[in-house]
């Protein structure tokens, strides 16, 4: 039996799985104000889940922990994620090993989701795969030569930090970055910039009447036929194509799997993304690469944590 722990800035979840890649039970709760409170709640929820679905004294075969970075996966320590204020130097692997026994393994959420989509989702059967989260931010995990590639100190794959233009919406601490154009928060900022320009030229848009601009509300306006909203998502696709062209030329992957926003808005993004890829990427490398929407859906966080446990056992 595997135990999965998924720690996020707004919510956390605990899951158990008997068959690898399959969640048999789960629970979630809002992330608490402090690391101590959150860890205590995770422990309590995990014990309750195990007691309902296994003997309460049963020791999991492995515990997988998925959390936003930065973190030190080798030492099992969460360092100081921007979406988890106060989580500085938290020895999360030691915490769970002491309370549940067995072995625990930690990965940042982008790497964990990459492992999940590679083992159990859209990237199954490949040896060279890139996974991009494309959620609130823009994370990236690399599967190279049939294994997760983490780099010298766990920071490999930060495609979201690459600057695409000297100015533009800010993301990952850098204006004009991939995350600035293609992450959810960046898309909201991009929409605000383009709306201001559009209105100054006399244009009218559904976006002007919205209380809050988000990637979701802009997509809804685009679905309603709003031309400004559609042009924003065309721009997102263009910028995504530029970013993926760099990754394709540099790493020559078999498959790129795109999550979250791309899954929901593929029809708004893919046309301009593919047009840009045809123009920017090396033709032989592009021809060898399939670009797919993630398939694990809303369960990806739970499957990711369980897959971290699964891979820990295998290694």
Number of C-alpha atoms within 10 A of each C-alpha: 18 25 31 31 32 25 25 18 16 11 13 23 22 26 27 28 22 15 12 17 21 17 18 11 16 18 15 15 14 14 20 17 12 12 17 13 12 18 19 13 17 23 18 11 19 22 17 14 19 20 13 11 12 15 9 12 10 12 19 22 17 24 31 31 30 30 24 23 22 17 24 18 19 12 13 20 21 24 19 17 18 12 12 22 12 15 17 15 13 18 16 18 21 16 17 21 17 11 11 19 16 13 19 27 27 27 29 27 25 26 31 32 31 32 31 29 26 28 20 20 21 23 28 14 12 16 16 21 31 29 31 28 24 23 18 19 21 26 28 24 27 27 23 18 12 13 14 20 16 17 10 7 10 17 16 14 21 17 19 25 19 18 21 20 13 9 12 19 23 21 27 20 10 19 21 23 28 33 34 32 34 31 28 22 22 28 28 23 21 25 24 18 13 15 21 12 12 15 12 10 9 8 13 15 17 18 21 15 9 12 8 12 18 21 25 15 17 24 20 17 18 21 14 12 13 17 16 21 26 20 15 24 29 18 20 25 26 23 26 25 25 20 25 25 24 17 17 24 16 12 15 21 24 20 24 22 25 24 25 21 20 22 17 14 18 18 11 22 24 20 15 20 24 19 13 20 24 15 12 18 21 16 13 11 16 21 12 12 16 13 20 17 22 25 18 18 14 9 12 23 27 32 33 31 35 36 33 31 30 27 19 17 16 7 5
